[in-house]
Amino acid sequence: MVAKSETFLGNLDDLRAFCAVVDLGTITAAALSRGETKGSVSRRISRLEEGLGATLLARHPRAVSPTEEGLTFYAKAQESLTLLDEAADAVRDAHTVPTGHLRVTTSIDFGIEVMPEIVASFRTAYPRITVDLLNTDSRLDLAANRIDLALRLGDAEETGYRASLILNLWIGLYAAPGYLARHPAPASIASLADHDLIFSRERPGAAGIHLSDGRGRTEQIALRPAVRATDFATVLRLSLAGAGIGYLPNVVAARAVETGTLIRVLAPWATAGGALRAVSLAGRELPARVRVFRDHVRAEMMKRFAIEPVQG
């Protein structure tokens, strides 16, 4: 700890006034540059000298000059004010200039299957922003873990933070061409019972899923999967390996569908899968690095899934 008597407790405006006097050579010139009266600047200098217990300026009828102590104090004070101004500029710029370091967290599934291409294109667009990507299924607290943005999948809300909707999700059924060559694609929802199914995060026993065709028809069916996995990333890998029909979010299966390594079955039947939200700290305007990353994710997801823009 620094003893109280060893710290500077003066007013920053007093400090700036003193430096202006040394720079310009007279109290009158310093007062004009600061938009103050000569008396106001004189009082500031006197207050500084009293607080420091030293004479900083030698007064002459037509000018003032710094004492030896005043020159020593001026050199350090000017350096400190420069550093302080640079720090203030950096904070102000953070809200307008996309630069700095960004910490982002999301689920393992989304982080592995979707985020690499998004982060790569973001770094191309904003090379002055570096990124930490934390993939975990634990809902890390943003403030406690110094996280700028969390990409959350599902319906859970978080109090104390601001959330922007990126897109609504749905979960569909997908199979590899190799699996479908051995087991013809199901022609109806009921025929799913004849297939090997791969589900995620389900309790033992039959799993109930609610499917809709987007036109008002719905089906509730209980199925006993052949394979269960702890996460959708593993369901995806098992589906690609031909182990069965995977029950997967569209954002996780998208790349495999694009490359033809997975085929959607029983379209348009699907399950509403909640939403993808960008969660950030509440308060004042977001720093530019956070704002442009959130908007980049939204733009890439809209482009990839051909959805209408979502405000928020």
N, C-alpha and C positions, 0 to 999 in steps of 0.2 A: 504493500500500500504506500502511496505517496502522502507525506504529511501535508495537512491543509495549508500550512504556512509556505510550502514549496510550490503550490499551484498558482496559476494565474486566474484570478476571479474577476477580472475587469470586463468592461463592456466592449463588444467587438466594434461598435461604431466609434468608441473612443480610440481604439487601436487603429482603425482605418484613418481617423482624423490625424493622429500623430504621424503616421506614415506619409500622409498627404503633405503635412507641414515640412517634413524632412525632404520630400521629393521636390516640392515647389519653392521652398526657401522662406516663405512668409506665411503668417497666419491668415492674412487677407486673401492670398491666392488660394490657400487650402479651403477657406470658407466659401469662396466663389465656386470652386470645383465641386464642392459638396452641397451647394445650395443652402448653406447655413450662414449665421452671423458670425462676426469675429468673436463676439462674446461667448457664443455657444462653443466654438472650437477651443477657445482659451480655457473654458471650464472643463472641457473634455481632457485637455492636456494636464490640467491641475489635478483632476480626479485620478488620472493614470499615475502621476508622480506620487500622489499621496498613497495610493494603493501599493505601489512598489517600494515606497520609502527611498526614492532616489530622484535627483534632478535630471530630467531627460533633455531639456532644451535650455540653452543660455539665451536670455532675452536681450536684445539690443534695440535701440530706438527705431531703427529702420528695418531690422531683420531679426531672425532667430537662427541659431545654429545648434546642432546636436552636441551634447557633451559626450565624453568618452563612453559613459554608461549608456547614453542615448543611442550612439552609433551601434553598440553591441546589441542593445535591445531591438533597434530598428532592423538589423540584419536578420535576426531570428523571427521577429514578428512578421516581416514581409514574406519570408519563406513560408511561415505557417499560414498566413492569409492566402497565399497562392495555392497551397495544398488544399485548404478549405474550399476555395472557389472551384478548384478542379473537381473536388469530391461532389460539390453541389451540382456542377455541370453534368457530371456523370450520372447522377440520380435523375436530373431533369431529362437528359438524353435517353435514359432507359425507357421513357414513356413515348419517345418519338423515333428513336434510331434503333433498328433491329440489330442488336449486337449483344454479346455477353454469353453466359452459360445458362443452359436450360436443363432442368431435371424433370423428367416425365415418367409416370408409372402407369401401367396397364396390366391386364391379365396375361397369363402365360400364353393362352391360345392366341389372343389378339396380337400380343407382342411378337410371337414367333411367325405367325402366318400372314399378318397384314402390315405391321409397322416397318419392317426393313426397307421396303420400297418407298414408303412414305418418308421415312427419315432420310433416305438417300436423295430423293428429289428435293426435300426441304434444304438439305445441306448444299445442294447445287444452287438453289435459289438464294440462300442466305449463308454464304460461307463464313461470315463473321460470327455466327452463332454455333457454339459447340453444344453437344447433347449427351446427357446421361439418360439411358433408357432402362428403367427398373421393371422387369417382368416378374410379377408375383400375383398369386391369387389372394394374398392377404390385402385387406383394404388399408393401406398405409395412410396414416394421418398426414395431411399436407404440411401443416405448420411444424409438427414434431420432427418430420424427416426432411425439411427444407425442400419440399417438392413444389414446383411451379404449376404443374398441370397433371391431372389424373384423367385418363380415358376409361370411364366406367361402363361396363355392359350390364344391362338388366334394369330393373325398375326401382331399385333401392335409392332413396333420397338421402342426402347428407345435410344436416343442419349446420349452419355457421359458415357455409361456403356458397359460392355462386356456381350455377350449373348451366351450361349451354347445350341444347339438344343438337346433336350432329346428324343422326338419322335413326329411324325405327328399324328394328331387326326382325327377321323371321328365321325359323328353323325348318329345314327341309330334309328330304331323304336322298342319299347319294350312294352310288355303288361304282366300283371299278369295272371296266369292260371285261376283264378276265372273270370276275364273279358272275356277271350277267351272261357270259358265254356258257357257264356251267349251270346257272339258275336263271331261266327267263324272267325278265322284269315283271314285277307284280302288276296285274291288270286292275286290281281293286284294292281298297284299303283292307278288306277282310283277308285278302291273300297274303298280306304281310306276315300272317301267322305261319306261313309255310317257308319263311326265309330266315336266314341268320341275321339277326339285328345287333347293332353295336350302339350302345347308349352311354351317356356320360352322367356322372354324379347322381346315380339313382340308388335307392335302397334295394336290398335283396328282395326277390320276388317279382311279381308282374309289375310293369311300369305302365301307368296310364298316360296317354298322350292325346291332346286335343288338336284336331286338324280342321282347317277351313280351306275352302277353295276360293275365297275372296269374293264369292258371289252370293253369299248368304247361307250356303250349305256347310254344315259342320258335322264332324264325326268324333266321338269319344271312344277310344279303343284301348284295351289292356293287353300289353304284349310282354312276353318274357324274353329279354335279350339273350343272345348266345354269348356275348362278351360285354363286360362293363369296364369302363376306364375312369380314371379320376379327373380327366380334363378332355376338352374337345380336340386339343392338339394330338392326343393319343388316338382318339376316335378317328381323326383324319388319317393318321398313319396306318391304322388297322384297315380302314376302308380302302386306301390306296393299295394295300397288300392283298386285297381280295378276300378279307376275312368275313365280309358280309355287307349289309346295307347300313351305312352310318347315318345317324340322326344329328345333323350339323347346322350351325348358324351359316347363313349365306355368306357372311364376311369371311368365315374360316374356309369354306369350300370353294370360294370364287376362283382362286388361281388354278386349282386343279380342274375345275370345270372349263376354264378358258383353254387349258392345255390339252383337254380331252382325256385326262387320266382319271377323272370321275364323271359320271353321268347322273343327272338328276332323274329320279324316278317318281312316278305318281304326281307329276306337276299337273295343276298348280297347287295341290294340297300342301299346306305348311302350317306351322304353329307360330303365333305371335311370340317374338322373343325379347320383348322389352325394347330398350333404346340404348344407343351409344351416346354418352354425354361427356362433355369436357368440363371437368370440375376444377375450379381455381379458388384462390384465396379471395374472400370478400373484401370490400373496402373501396378504395379509390380506383381509378382507371388502371387496367392491367398494363404491365410493362410491355413495350413493343415486342420483345422477343417471345413473350407468351401469347400475345394477341396474334402475331403473324403465324405462329405454329398452329394454334387452334384453327385459324382460318384456312391454313394449308391442308390440315387433316380433313376439314369439312369439304373443301374443294376436291380433294383427291377421292374422297368417299362418294361424293355426288357424281364425279366423272365415272367412277368404277361401277357404281350400282344404278346409274341413270335415274336418280331420284330428284324430286323438286327441292330447291333450296329451302332450308329451315331457318327461320329467324330466331335470334336469341343469343 
